[in-house]
Amino acid sequence: MAETAYGIGERPAPRVSLSRPEGAAEAIRARVGKREFSAFIAEAVERELRGQVLDEYLADYESRKGPVSGVARQRARHVFAEEVEWPAAG
């Protein structure tokens, strides 16, 4: 059976366990409440992954075409933040 590749932020959402400092966990619960804890973590992870994907893209682009201006870099960050479909992880 072929394994399905999901893009960043796509479902299903399997249960996973993670370790984090209790101070961070308390700060998250205070900000969003116990019921939204997992959603907060998921959104933070997605933002980080999107940032890493963009950094990799920009590094590749710069290695082939030369430096990207600060304005172009900010524009790319805005576009990537709004992008709906993301490449599959891996």
C-alpha positions, 0 to 999 in steps of 0.5 A, a space after each residue: 500500500 502506498 504511503 500518502 504524502 500530506 502537505 504542511 498543515 494537512 490532516 489527518 492529525 495523529 496524536 503525538 507526545 512531546 516534551 517542553 518546559 513546564 513554564 512554556 506549557 503554562 504560558 500557552 495554557 494562560 494565553 489560549 486555554 487548555 482546550 486550544 493547547 494542541 491547536 496552538 502548538 500545531 500552528 506554531 510548528 506549521 509556521 516554523 516549517 513554512 519558515 524553514 521551507 522558505 529559507 531553503 528555497 531562498 538559499 537555493 535561489 541565491 546559490 543559482 541566481 545571486 542575492 535576493 533583495 530585502 524587499 523581495 525577501 519580505 515579499 516572499 515571506 508574505 506570499 509563503 505565509 498566505 500560501 494554502 498548499 505546501 509541499 509534502 514533508 520529507 
